[in-house]
Amino acid sequence: MTDKHSEILLQMEELSTWFGGRERPSRVVDKVSFSIRRGETFALLGESGCGKSMTALSLMQLVPTPAGRIVCGRVRLDKDDLLQFSERQMRSVRGQRMAMIFQEPMTSLNPVLTIGEQIAEVLRAQAQTNGDRKKIQTEVINTLAAVGIPDPARRFKDYPHQLSGGMKQRVVIAMALAAKPDLLIADEPTTALDVTIQAQVLDLLKDVQRQTGMAILLITHDLGIVANRVDRLAVMYAGQIIELASREQFFSASAHPYSRKLFAALPNMRKRDRQLETIRGNVPPLDSVFQGCRFVERCEQAYEVCHNTIPEWRRLSNGQQVRCHLYADGSSVDEQCFAGKNKSISTETSSAMPLVMQARDLRVHFPIRKGLFKRIAGYVYAVDGIDLDLHQGRTLALVGESGCGKTTAGKALLQLIQASAGSVHWSAQGQRQELTALKGKKLRRLRAHFQIIFQDPFSSLNPRMMVGEILQEGMRAQHVVNTREQRETMIDELLKQVGMPPEAKYRYPHEFSGGQRQRISIARALAVKPDVIVCDEPTSALDVSVQAQTLNLLKQLQLELGISYLFITHNISVVEYLAHDIAVMYLGRIVEKGPAEKLLNSPQHPYTQALLSAVPVIDADRDRKVIRLEGELPSPIYPPQGCHFHPRCPQVMEMCKKTYPPVSILGEGHEVRCHLLKQD
């Protein structure tokens, strides 16, 4: 351990936070202990519902009452036991000595106050500037500049809705850093961000940490971020810490079976020919009375003692600590114990497979209307002339930053949004139809052939209908089967196909977990026997274990039924595992497309190169330099002249500013729009 990490800043001992009644409380945080040193980044890993965020809220004494209460434990910040502090004393700790970045930036910002005023509130509360208005404004502008907000003096007066997602996250970071805390708690600070913005946010935290020497508690389930950004980590499961290790120890030889399963569930290019490993079942209810190991029902290495004896901490020979009976004698476990058992699958299909959907010069321009008579004052060029080819039984991944038009393009393909120009042809069963020319009943009759899985399954499922009614709705509308008995039989088959029990049809959406709701959404899309499914970020909010289940299901269904997917995502690891072809979208236009292996291994467009360089990697052999893009994504209302990417391109030439680049064919279906290729 280096000198800068020698002094302990935070020491947590046996911290317990319970919710509910005293007879059967939910032990959300159950005797959690760990320490964080000055200048150190410490990560807390685990699935949703394991207690990570509640541990952070307990540190800050922000547990919602009266439902929750801190039952016991000690939390020492320097020499002070924070659990002995009153609420008034804690106000001087929060912000100044300990600050928190919450997971969703928009819920952390007041929509009716400017961002400058909100940061100024922090400074006034901590008496950083003695109430001098000009001094406060100067300090706020300096703070905004420090977190990389362009033109901070102008942005000082902006409201949250005027900022992009990445800029809102930077403002939340600025609020947390304004009073220069000793400890920064970052709760999933990059979950909803694109990889380019994610890299910028993480670099920013690292730069501030280097300048100020603050410690960081990073809460995340992204192993890629942990592999590149932390010094030590703890794995949390069902309210308990089950493994403590340095980054090097964890990524060279993780010890607990749960940790091993998290690694095995990660998708990547090397696993394309087999199913991902999954963790069976779910996190157990935290109001349970545990007799043995909390992971026992999901563990493939469990034996009798695991069911009836609570495991104690074991210190391994390398200093790593683990709470598991497999290490009862203190020695390591044979690697064969953890060997994967998932079957191999062959999902590679030829690019010569017939086309099922083809878009040419597709455009979606939303009019901007102003004035009393709502005259058109301009357009939002959401999709600005794209060509896409979707082949039978193959997956086309559509990737790019938020706001580039991916979701709008997917909806326009299915005619859920009317295209402004261009054509969309659907071909199947010997038919070829121009979808943009169809209206009313003619279009509705074809809708059984193409369906969509929305990003948020909960908001897309009717909360007043049982699952069986939700699945029947599409069948009746498209006359898939005629009798009630046939529909009931088909519903049972669908639920079995997506890994759900038949009795699930009698329950409502709120009674299921996020992963189960996503399976129901997939079953609803399959109910009308489609040829094409548009998957709009179907795994973005899922833990890696639930994500693995969903990806296995999608791949298996494609293998069995020959379904084609348009997979909209910004998760490149998912693309590596699932996609046959990739199209990269930037500001309404496709800048590069081609076979997945070719594009991922040899990207040609500067934007694709920047996008892939920003992806956090776990494999030490794949280390690469991140290409940082300057500025924010330009507005689709006023797209740049010439190449849309030129204001942010690190290799821009004069002709890029004047002329839209033509298509360069690089062979094997690989197409790029970039003047650099013509220059070469």
C-alpha positions in Angstrom: 0.0 0.0 0.0 1.4 3.4 -1.0 1.9 6.2 1.5 -1.0 8.2 0.2 -3.3 5.3 1.0 -1.9 4.6 4.5 -4.2 6.8 6.6 -7.8 5.5 7.2 -10.4 8.1 6.5 -13.6 6.1 7.0 -14.0 3.1 9.3 -17.3 1.3 9.3 -17.9 -1.5 11.8 -20.9 -3.8 12.1 -23.3 -1.3 10.5 -26.9 -2.6 10.4 -29.9 -0.8 8.8 -33.4 -2.4 9.1 -36.7 -1.6 7.5 -40.2 -2.6 8.6 -41.6 -3.9 11.9 -39.6 -5.3 14.8 -41.1 -8.8 14.5 -39.8 -9.5 11.0 -37.6 -6.6 9.8 -35.8 -6.5 6.4 -32.1 -6.4 7.2 -31.1 -4.3 4.2 -27.6 -3.6 5.6 -26.6 -6.4 8.0 -23.4 -6.0 10.0 -21.3 -4.4 7.2 -17.7 -3.5 7.9 -15.0 -2.0 5.7 -12.6 0.9 5.6 -11.5 3.5 3.1 -8.2 5.3 3.1 -7.4 8.8 2.1 -6.9 9.3 -1.7 -8.3 5.8 -2.3 -11.1 4.6 -4.6 -13.1 1.9 -3.0 -15.9 0.1 -5.0 -19.0 -1.6 -3.7 -20.2 -4.3 -6.1 -23.4 -6.3 -6.3 -26.8 -6.9 -7.9 -29.8 -4.5 -7.5 -31.4 -5.1 -4.1 -28.2 -6.2 -2.3 -28.1 -3.1 -0.1 -25.3 -1.0 -1.8 -27.2 2.3 -2.0 -28.7 1.9 1.4 -25.2 1.4 2.9 -24.2 4.8 1.4 -27.4 6.5 2.7 -26.7 5.0 6.1 -23.2 6.6 6.1 -24.8 10.0 5.4 -27.6 9.3 7.9 -30.2 9.8 5.1 -32.1 6.6 5.8 -35.8 7.3 5.1 -37.7 7.3 8.4 -39.8 6.0 10.1 -39.7 3.0 7.8 -36.0 2.6 8.2 -33.6 2.8 11.1 -29.9 2.3 11.8 -29.9 -0.4 14.4 -26.3 -0.7 15.4 -22.7 -0.2 14.3 -20.0 2.5 14.2 -19.1 4.9 11.4 -15.9 6.8 12.1 -14.9 9.7 9.8 -11.4 10.6 11.0 -12.0 10.5 14.8 -15.7 11.3 14.8 -18.4 8.6 15.3 -21.1 9.9 12.9 -23.8 7.7 14.3 -23.6 9.7 17.6 -24.1 13.0 15.7 -27.4 14.8 15.8 -29.1 16.0 12.6 -27.8 19.5 13.1 -24.3 18.2 13.5 -24.6 16.0 10.4 -25.5 19.1 8.3 -22.0 20.3 8.8 -20.6 16.9 7.7 -22.8 16.5 4.5 -21.3 18.4 1.6 -18.2 19.7 3.4 -16.6 16.4 4.7 -18.7 13.8 2.9 -20.8 14.4 -0.3 -22.8 12.1 -2.5 -23.5 11.9 -6.3 -27.0 10.3 -6.7 -27.8 7.8 -9.4 -30.3 9.8 -11.4 -29.1 13.5 -12.0 -32.5 14.9 -12.9 -34.1 13.8 -9.6 -31.1 15.5 -7.8 -31.6 18.9 -9.5 -34.4 21.4 -8.8 -36.1 22.1 -12.2 -37.1 25.7 -11.2 -33.7 26.9 -10.1 -30.7 27.7 -12.3 -27.7 25.4 -12.0 -25.7 28.3 -10.7 -28.1 29.0 -7.9 -28.2 25.3 -6.9 -24.4 25.1 -6.6 -24.4 28.4 -4.7 -26.8 26.9 -2.2 -24.1 24.4 -1.3 -21.5 27.0 -0.8 -23.7 29.2 1.3 -24.8 26.2 3.5 -21.1 25.4 4.1 -20.2 29.1 4.7 -17.5 28.8 2.1 -17.7 32.3 0.8 -19.1 34.4 3.7 -22.2 35.3 1.8 -20.5 37.6 -0.8 -22.7 37.3 -3.9 -19.9 38.1 -6.4 -17.5 35.8 -4.7 -20.1 33.0 -4.7 -20.7 33.5 -8.4 -17.0 33.4 -9.2 -16.6 30.2 -7.1 -19.5 28.5 -8.8 -18.2 29.4 -12.3 -14.8 28.1 -11.3 -16.4 24.8 -10.1 -18.4 24.4 -13.3 -15.2 25.0 -15.3 -13.4 22.4 -13.2 -15.9 19.7 -14.1 -15.6 20.5 -17.8 -18.8 22.5 -18.5 -18.2 24.6 -21.6 -18.7 28.3 -21.3 -19.5 28.2 -17.6 -20.3 31.9 -17.2 -23.2 31.4 -19.7 -24.3 28.1 -18.3 -24.5 29.6 -14.8 -28.0 30.9 -15.7 -29.2 27.7 -17.5 -31.9 25.5 -16.0 -31.5 21.7 -15.8 -33.8 21.0 -18.8 -31.4 23.0 -21.0 -28.6 20.6 -20.5 -27.8 17.2 -21.9 -27.7 14.1 -19.8 -23.9 14.2 -19.6 -23.9 17.9 -18.6 -26.5 17.3 -15.9 -24.4 14.6 -14.4 -21.4 17.0 -14.4 -23.5 19.6 -12.6 -24.4 17.0 -9.9 -20.7 16.3 -9.6 -20.0 20.0 -9.3 -22.5 20.3 -6.5 -20.9 17.4 -4.7 -17.4 18.8 -5.2 -18.2 22.4 -4.4 -17.3 22.2 -0.7 -14.2 20.1 -1.4 -15.2 17.0 0.6 -12.8 14.5 2.1 -15.0 11.5 0.9 -17.1 11.4 -2.2 -19.8 8.7 -2.5 -20.7 8.1 -6.2 -23.8 5.9 -6.6 -23.9 4.4 -10.1 -22.7 7.8 -11.5 -22.5 6.5 -15.1 -25.3 3.9 -15.4 -27.5 5.8 -17.9 -24.6 7.5 -19.8 -23.1 6.7 -23.2 -19.6 5.2 -23.1 -18.1 8.4 -24.3 -19.7 10.5 -21.6 -19.0 7.8 -19.1 -15.3 8.0 -19.8 -15.4 11.8 -19.5 -17.2 11.6 -16.1 -14.8 9.0 -14.7 -11.7 10.9 -16.0 -13.1 14.0 -14.3 -13.5 12.2 -10.9 -10.0 10.8 -11.2 -8.5 14.3 -12.0 -10.3 15.9 -9.1 -9.1 13.1 -6.8 -5.6 13.6 -7.9 -5.8 17.4 -7.2 -7.5 17.2 -3.9 -6.6 13.9 -2.4 -10.2 13.0 -1.6 -11.4 9.4 -1.2 -14.1 7.9 -3.4 -16.7 5.2 -2.6 -17.9 4.0 -6.0 -21.2 2.0 -6.1 -21.6 0.1 -9.3 -22.4 -3.2 -11.0 -20.1 -2.5 -14.0 -17.0 -4.7 -13.7 -15.3 -2.8 -16.6 -15.3 0.4 -14.6 -14.1 -1.4 -11.5 -11.2 -3.0 -13.4 -9.9 0.4 -14.5 -10.8 2.8 -11.7 -10.5 1.4 -8.2 -7.9 0.4 -5.7 -9.9 -2.0 -3.5 -13.4 -3.4 -3.5 -16.1 -5.2 -1.6 -18.7 -7.5 -3.1 -22.1 -7.2 -1.4 -24.9 -9.8 -1.5 -28.3 -9.9 0.3 -27.2 -7.1 2.8 -23.8 -8.6 3.6 -20.2 -8.1 2.4 -19.1 -11.5 1.1 -15.6 -10.7 -0.4 -13.0 -8.0 0.2 -10.0 -7.7 -2.1 -7.6 -5.4 -3.9 -8.4 -4.8 -7.6 -5.4 -7.0 -8.6 -6.5 -9.9 -6.4 -10.1 -9.7 -7.5 -9.5 -9.7 -11.2 -6.7 -12.3 -11.1 -8.6 -14.7 -8.8 -12.0 -13.8 -7.5 -12.9 -16.1 -4.7 -16.6 -16.3 -3.8 -18.9 -18.3 -6.2 -21.1 -15.3 -6.6 -18.2 -13.2 -7.8 -17.2 -15.9 -10.2 -20.7 -16.0 -11.6 -20.7 -12.2 -12.2 -17.6 -12.6 -14.3 -19.1 -15.6 -16.2 -22.3 -13.7 -17.0 -20.4 -10.9 -18.8 -21.0 -10.9 -22.6 -18.1 -10.5 -25.0 -16.8 -11.5 -28.5 -15.2 -14.7 -27.2 -18.5 -16.1 -25.9 -20.5 -15.7 -29.1 -20.5 -19.5 -29.8 -22.0 -20.4 -26.4 -24.6 -19.4 -23.9 -23.7 -17.0 -21.2 -23.6 -18.4 -17.7 -26.4 -17.2 -15.5 -27.2 -17.1 -11.8 -30.3 -19.1 -11.1 -33.1 -17.6 -9.0 -33.1 -14.1 -7.3 -31.6 -12.3 -4.3 -33.5 -13.8 -1.3 -36.0 -11.6 0.6 -34.1 -9.6 3.2 -36.7 -10.3 5.9 -35.7 -14.0 5.8 -34.1 -15.7 8.8 -30.9 -17.1 7.3 -29.7 -20.4 8.8 -26.7 -20.7 6.5 -25.0 -19.0 3.6 -27.3 -16.4 1.9 -26.2 -17.5 -1.6 -26.8 -21.2 -1.0 -30.0 -21.6 -3.1 -28.2 -20.1 -6.2 -24.8 -21.7 -5.7 -23.7 -24.7 -7.8 -20.9 -25.5 -5.3 -23.1 -25.7 -2.2 -23.0 -28.7 0.1 -24.7 -29.6 3.4 -22.8 -27.3 5.7 -23.8 -24.3 3.5 -27.5 -24.8 4.3 -27.3 -24.9 8.1 -24.1 -23.0 9.1 -23.4 -19.3 8.5 -20.0 -19.0 6.9 -17.2 -17.1 8.7 -14.6 -14.7 7.2 -11.6 -16.6 5.8 -8.3 -14.9 5.0 -6.6 -16.4 2.0 -2.9 -16.7 1.6 -2.7 -13.6 -0.6 -4.6 -11.5 2.0 -7.9 -11.7 0.2 -10.9 -12.1 2.5 -14.0 -14.2 1.6 -17.1 -15.4 3.5 -17.5 -18.9 2.1 -17.3 -22.5 3.4 -15.3 -23.6 0.4 -12.3 -22.0 2.0 -12.7 -23.5 5.4 -9.1 -24.7 5.5 -7.7 -21.4 4.3 -6.5 -22.8 1.0 -7.6 -21.9 -2.5 -10.2 -23.9 -4.4 -9.5 -25.9 -7.6 -10.4 -23.8 -10.7 -12.3 -26.9 -12.1 -14.8 -26.3 -9.3 -15.9 -23.2 -11.1 -15.7 -24.4 -14.7 -18.6 -23.3 -16.8 -21.1 -25.9 -18.0 -23.1 -23.9 -20.5 -23.7 -25.5 -23.9 -22.2 -24.4 -27.1 -24.5 -22.9 -29.8 -24.0 -22.1 -33.4 -25.7 -18.8 -34.2 -23.6 -17.5 -37.1 -25.7 -17.1 -40.2 -24.6 -16.0 -43.7 -24.9 -12.3 -44.7 -26.4 -13.8 -47.9 -29.6 -14.7 -46.1 -32.7 -13.0 -47.7 -33.6 -9.4 -46.7 -36.6 -9.1 -44.5 -36.5 -5.3 -44.0 -34.7 -2.6 -46.0 -34.7 1.2 -45.5 -33.4 3.6 -48.1 -32.8 7.3 -47.5 -35.1 7.2 -44.4 -35.8 10.6 -42.9 -37.7 11.8 -39.9 -37.9 15.6 -39.5 -40.0 16.9 -36.6 -41.4 20.4 -37.4 -40.9 23.2 -34.8 -44.0 25.4 -34.7 -44.1 28.9 -33.2 -46.4 31.9 -32.9 -50.1 32.2 -32.7 -50.7 30.4 -36.0 -48.2 27.7 -35.3 -46.1 28.3 -38.3 -43.2 26.0 -39.0 -40.0 27.8 -37.8 -37.6 24.9 -38.4 -37.1 21.2 -38.0 -35.5 18.7 -35.7 -33.5 16.5 -38.1 -33.8 13.3 -35.9 -33.2 10.8 -38.7 -31.5 12.4 -41.8 -31.2 9.9 -44.6 -30.2 6.5 -43.5 -29.9 3.1 -45.3 -30.3 -0.1 -43.3 -30.5 -3.8 -44.4 -31.9 -6.4 -42.0 -31.4 -10.1 -43.0 -33.4 -13.1 -41.9 -32.1 -14.7 -38.7 -29.5 -12.1 -38.1 -29.0 -9.2 -35.6 -28.2 -5.7 -36.7 -27.0 -3.5 -33.8 -27.7 0.2 -34.1 -25.2 2.0 -31.8 -24.4 5.7 -31.0 -24.7 8.3 -28.3 -28.1 9.3 -26.8 -29.9 11.8 -29.0 -28.4 10.5 -32.3 -31.8 9.2 -33.5 -31.5 5.4 -32.8 -34.9 5.0 -31.2 -36.6 7.3 -33.7 -35.1 5.2 -36.6 -36.4 2.0 -35.0 -39.9 3.4 -34.6 -39.9 4.8 -38.2 -39.0 1.3 -39.6 -42.1 -0.1 -37.9 -44.2 2.9 -38.9 -44.9 3.8 -35.3 -43.6 7.3 -36.4 -44.4 8.6 -39.8 -41.3 9.1 -42.0 -40.8 12.4 -43.7 -39.1 10.8 -46.7 -37.5 7.6 -47.9 -38.8 4.0 -48.2 -39.1 1.0 -45.9 -39.6 -2.4 -47.7 -40.7 -5.5 -45.8 -40.1 -8.9 -47.5 -41.3 -12.2 -46.2 -43.2 -15.3 -47.4 -42.8 -14.3 -51.0 -44.3 -10.8 -50.4 -42.7 -7.4 -50.8 -44.4 -4.4 -49.4 -43.5 -0.7 -49.2 -44.6 0.1 -45.6 -44.4 3.9 -45.9 -47.2 3.8 -48.6 -49.6 1.7 -46.4 -52.2 3.2 -44.1 -55.1 2.0 -41.9 -56.2 -1.6 -42.2 -53.5 -2.6 -44.8 -50.8 -1.6 -42.4 -52.4 -3.1 -39.3 -52.7 -6.5 -41.1 -48.9 -6.5 -41.5 -48.1 -5.5 -38.0 -48.0 -9.2 -36.9 -44.8 -9.5 -38.9 -42.8 -6.9 -36.9 -42.9 -6.0 -33.2 -40.9 -3.9 -30.7 -39.6 -4.5 -27.2 -39.4 -1.2 -25.4 -36.6 0.0 -23.2 -38.6 0.1 -19.9 -40.8 -3.0 -19.6 -42.7 -1.7 -16.6 -44.0 1.5 -18.4 -44.9 -0.5 -21.5 -47.0 -3.1 -19.7 -50.6 -2.2 -18.7 -50.6 -2.3 -14.9 -54.3 -3.0 -14.8 -54.1 -6.2 -16.9 -52.8 -9.6 -15.9 -50.0 -11.1 -17.9 -52.4 -13.5 -19.7 -54.6 -10.6 -20.8 -51.6 -8.6 -22.0 -50.5 -11.6 -24.2 -54.0 -12.2 -25.5 -54.4 -8.6 -26.6 -52.1 -8.9 -29.6 -53.4 -12.4 -30.5 -57.0 -11.1 -30.7 -56.1 -8.0 -32.7 -54.1 -10.0 -35.3 -56.4 -13.1 -35.3 -53.4 -15.3 -34.6 -55.7 -18.1 -33.1 -59.5 -18.1 -33.1 -60.7 -19.7 -29.9 -60.1 -18.9 -26.2 -58.8 -22.4 -25.6 -56.2 -22.1 -28.3 -55.1 -18.7 -26.9 -54.7 -20.2 -23.4 -52.6 -23.1 -24.8 -50.4 -20.7 -26.8 -50.0 -18.4 -23.7 -48.7 -21.3 -21.7 -46.3 -22.2 -24.5 -45.1 -18.6 -24.8 -44.4 -18.3 -21.0 -42.5 -21.6 -21.1 -40.5 -20.4 -24.1 -39.3 -17.3 -22.2 -38.6 -19.2 -19.0 -41.7 -18.2 -17.0 -44.2 -20.6 -15.2 -47.7 -20.9 -16.6 -49.3 -19.5 -13.4 -47.6 -16.2 -14.2 -50.5 -15.4 -16.5 -52.7 -14.8 -13.5 -50.4 -12.1 -12.0 -49.9 -8.4 -12.6 -46.7 -6.7 -13.9 -45.8 -5.1 -10.5 -45.5 -8.6 -9.0 -42.4 -9.4 -11.1 -38.8 -8.4 -11.0 -37.2 -6.3 -13.8 -35.8 -9.3 -15.6 -39.1 -11.2 -15.4 -41.0 -8.1 -16.8 -38.5 -8.0 -19.7 -39.3 -11.7 -20.4 -43.0 -10.9 -20.4 -42.3 -8.1 -22.9 -40.5 -10.6 -25.1 -43.4 -13.0 -24.9 -45.8 -10.3 -25.9 -43.7 -9.5 -29.0 -43.6 -13.3 -29.9 -47.3 -13.7 -29.4 -48.1 -12.6 -33.0 -45.3 -14.7 -34.5 -43.2 -11.8 -36.0 -40.4 -12.0 -38.5 -38.7 -8.8 -37.1 -38.3 -7.5 -33.6 -36.9 -4.1 -32.8 -35.2 -4.3 -29.4 -34.8 -0.8 -27.9 -32.1 -1.0 -25.1 -33.7 -4.1 -23.6 -30.8 -4.7 -21.2 -29.8 -1.2 -20.3 -31.2 -1.2 -16.7 -30.5 -4.9 -15.9 -27.8 -6.4 -13.7 -25.3 -8.5 -15.5 -26.9 -11.8 -14.3 -30.4 -10.8 -15.5 -28.8 -9.3 -18.7 -27.2 -12.7 -19.4 -30.6 -14.5 -19.0 -32.2 -12.0 -21.5 -29.4 -12.3 -24.1 -29.4 -16.1 -23.9 -33.2 -16.1 -24.5 -33.0 -13.7 -27.4 -30.2 -15.8 -29.0 -32.0 -19.1 -28.5 -35.3 -17.7 -29.9 -33.4 -16.4 -33.0 -31.9 -19.9 -33.5 -35.2 -21.7 -33.2 -37.6 -19.3 -35.0 -35.3 -17.4 -37.4 -36.3 -14.0 -36.1 -34.4 -10.9 -37.2 -33.4 -8.3 -34.6 -32.7 -4.6 -34.9 -30.9 -4.2 -31.5 -30.7 -0.6 -30.4 -28.0 -0.1 -27.6 -25.0 1.8 -26.4 -23.6 -1.3 -24.6 -20.7 -2.5 -26.8 -20.1 -5.7 -24.8 -23.7 -6.8 -25.7 -23.1 -5.9 -29.3 -19.9 -8.0 -29.3 -21.9 -11.0 -28.1 -25.1 -10.7 -30.0 -24.7 -8.7 -33.2 -23.9 -10.1 -36.7 -23.8 -6.6 -38.3 -23.4 -3.1 -36.8 -24.5 0.3 -37.9 -23.0 3.3 -36.1 -25.2 6.4 -36.0 -24.2 10.0 -35.3 -26.6 13.0 -35.4 -29.2 11.3 -37.5 -26.9 9.7 -40.0 -25.1 6.3 -40.4 -21.3 7.0 -40.4 -20.1 3.3 -40.6 -21.7 -0.1 -41.0 -20.6 -3.6 -41.7 -20.0 -7.1 -40.2 -19.6 -7.0 -36.4 -16.2 -8.7 -36.3 -14.7 -6.4 -39.0 -16.1 -3.2 -37.5 -15.2 -4.1 -33.9 -11.6 -5.2 -34.7 -10.9 -2.5 -37.4 -13.1 0.6 -37.0 -12.4 3.2 -39.7 -14.5 6.2 -38.9 -13.0 8.5 -36.2 -16.3 8.5 -34.3 -16.4 4.6 -34.2 -12.8 4.6 -33.0 -13.7 7.0 -30.2 -16.8 5.1 -29.2 -14.9 1.8 -29.0 -11.9 3.3 -27.2 -14.1 4.6 -24.4 -15.5 1.1 -23.5 -14.1 -0.1 -20.2 -12.2 -3.4 -20.6 -11.4 -6.1 -18.0 -8.9 -8.0 -20.1 -5.4 -6.5 -19.5 -4.4 -7.6 -23.0 -7.0 -5.2 -24.5 -5.8 -2.1 -22.8 -6.2 1.0 -25.1 -6.0 4.7 -25.0 -9.3 6.5 -24.7 -10.0 9.0 -27.6 -11.7 12.0 -25.9 -14.3 13.9 -28.0 -14.4 17.6 -27.4 -17.7 19.4 -26.7 -21.3 18.1 -26.7 -23.3 16.4 -29.4 -24.5 19.3 -31.7 -28.2 20.1 -31.8 -30.2 18.2 -34.5 -32.1 21.5 -35.1 -28.9 23.1 -36.4 -26.7 20.2 -37.6 -23.2 21.2 -38.8 -22.6 21.8 -42.5 -20.6 19.1 -44.3 -19.7 16.1 -42.1 -21.8 16.3 -39.0 -18.9 14.9 -36.9 -16.3 17.5 -37.9 -16.8 19.9 -34.9 -15.7 17.1 -32.6 -13.3 15.2 -34.9 -9.7 15.0 -33.8 -8.6 14.6 -37.4 -10.8 17.2 -39.1 -9.8 18.6 -42.5 -11.0 21.7 -44.3 -13.2 19.7 -46.8 -15.0 18.1 -43.8 -16.5 21.4 -42.9 -17.9 22.0 -46.4 -18.9 18.7 -48.0 -20.9 15.7 -46.8 -18.6 12.7 -47.4 -19.6 10.0 -49.9 -19.7 6.3 -49.1 -16.4 4.4 -49.2 -16.8 0.6 -49.8 -14.1 -1.3 -47.9 -15.3 -4.8 -48.9 -17.4 -7.5 -47.2 -20.3 -5.1 -46.7 -18.1 -2.6 -44.8 -19.1 1.0 -45.6 -17.8 4.2 -44.2 -18.6 7.9 -44.7 -15.4 9.8 -44.0 -13.1 12.1 -46.1 -10.1 10.6 -44.4 -10.5 7.4 -46.4 -10.5 9.4 -49.7 -7.5 11.3 -48.5 -5.6 8.0 -48.0 
